[in-house]
């Protein structure tokens, strides 16, 4: 059975200048009942950062139907003996018409409403590295043309205030970001733009 698509997704990702491996990893999946998206940034950069972020993303992919609280516990277990990660996870429930997300460390989440109201969440401090970490889950109501932006710390506050984040075409958001911001010399960069429609 074909799943009716409610989410339009566009992604920009680039390793920091001079690096072959990008330490950021992401995953998203839409089902009949909802949508999940995760963005993990391995501490440091290069191959070992990639290994940690990939381990977390694979754990989320295999356990995508459990609650956010459970997902964080599973991810923590995966990181035992590895480099830590910072992590953002978005879950959308089409049946209850709600969304929830959590962000640990400097993976940011921002929403932009159809009327142009931007709201950026304050992430929980710290990172995941195999031991319990307090975190909060933010919840909200879905609305038509709501845009979610998930991003790692290669995207800065000045970039996020740019007017092109107000457009409703997610491909245009990521393409404009690519052309305006180019290569980040100091960090890996991932920007995920997601738009919900009924």
N, C-alpha and C positions, 0 to 999 in steps of 0.2 A: 504494500500500500504506500502510495506517495504521500510524504509529509507536506502539509501546507506550510509554506515558508512565511515566517513572520519577521525574521531577522536578516538584514542586509549587513554583511561584514566586509571590511577592507583593512588591510594590514600593511604597515611599513616597518621593515626591520633591517638593521644594519649593524655590523660589528664595528667597534671603535677603530679609528684609523690605525692601520698597521697590523691588525689582528685578523687571522683566518677564521677562528671560531668566534661566534657570538655567544655570550654567556646567558642570553635571554632565551626562554622557550615558552611556547604558548600552545593552547588547545582550545577548540570550541566544537560544540555539537548541538544540533537542533533535533528535537524529537517532536512527536505529536503533542506532548503535554508541556514542553518547556525547552529551555536553552541553558547551556552552561558554557562559560568561558573562563579560562585561567591563564594568568601571565606570571611566570616565575623568572627571577633574576638571580643567577648564582653569584655568590660573593666573589669579589675580584673580577677577573676576566680570563678569557682563554678556555683551554680544554677542560680543566677541572671545574670551572664555573659552569660550563655547558653540561658536564656529567651530572652535577647536582640538580640543575634546573630540569634536565630531561628526566631524571629519576622521579621528581615530584610530579611532572606532567603525566608521565606514564601511570603513576599511582592514581591520579585524578581520573584519567581516561578509563581505568579499570573499575573505578568506584564512583562514577559520575552521578549515580542515583541516590547516594546517601546525603545526609544533611551537611551543611557547611561545617558544623562543629566536628562531625565525624571525619570529614575530609581533612581538616587541619591535623587531627590526631594521626591519621593514616600517613599524611605527608611527613610529619615529624618522625615517625618510625622509619620511613624510607631514608631519612637523612643521617641516621646513626652511622658514624664513621666517615661521613662525607663532609664537604664544605657546605656551609649553610646557604639558605636562599631567603630573599624577600619575595612575597607572594600576594597576588590579588586574585580573588575568585568572585565571579558574578553568576548568580543563578536566577533564572526567570521562570515563573510558574504561570502558564497560560490559563490554567483552570481557575486559580484564585485571583488572576490579574495583578500579581505582585512580583516584585523583584527583591533580591537580597544580595548583599556583597560584604566581603571582609577584605581588609588590606593590612598586611603586616610588613612593616618596613617601608621603603620608599617606592613601592609600586602604587601609583595613583589611580584613582577612579573619579571621573567627573561625569555629571549628567547635564544635558542641555535640552530644555523643553521646547515644544513647538513654538512657544512665544518668545524664545530666546533667553530664558532664565538659566544661567549656569550655576551649578552647585558642585563644589569639589569636596570630597570627603577628606577627613583628617585620618591618615593611617595610624594603626597601632604601632608603637615604637618597637625597635628590635628586629629580630630575624628568626627564622626557624632553623634549628640545628640539632634536632633529636631529643630536645627536652621540652617540657610543657611551657607554653607561652600564653599569657592572657591576651585575649582579643575580643573585639566587639563585632557584632553583625549589624549592619545598617539595612533597614527595610523601607520599601516605598511602593506606591501604586503605579502600575503601568499606565501610560497614556499614549495616544496616537502620535507618531513621529518623535518619540523620545529617543534621544541619542545618548549612548554610553561611550565614554572614551577611557580606555585603560592604557597606562603608559609607564615605562620604566624611567629611571632618573637621567637618561640621556635627553629627555624632554624637559625643558625648564619652564619656570613660571612665566617668563616673558613670551615664550612660544604659545602657551595656553591662553594668553589674553588676546591672541590674534583673532581678527574678525572671521577668518575662514573656518573657525570652529563652529560658527553659527549656521553654516549652510547645512542642508538636509541630505546632501549627496555624500555618502561616506567615502566613495572613491575619490571625490574631489578633495575631501579633507586630507586624505593620506597623500594624494599626488601633490597638493599644494605644500604640505609639510615637507615632502621630499625636495621640492624645487626651492623652497625658501630657506630651509635649515641645512640641507646638505649633510656632510659627514661630520659626526661629533668626534673630535680628537681625543676626548677624555673618557668617553664611556660608550658601551653598547647602547643601542637605542631601539625600542620597540614601541609602536603606537598602533593601537587597535581601535577602530571606529565601528560602532554597531548601531543600526537604526531599527527600532521596532515599529511595525505597522500591523493593524488589525487584519 
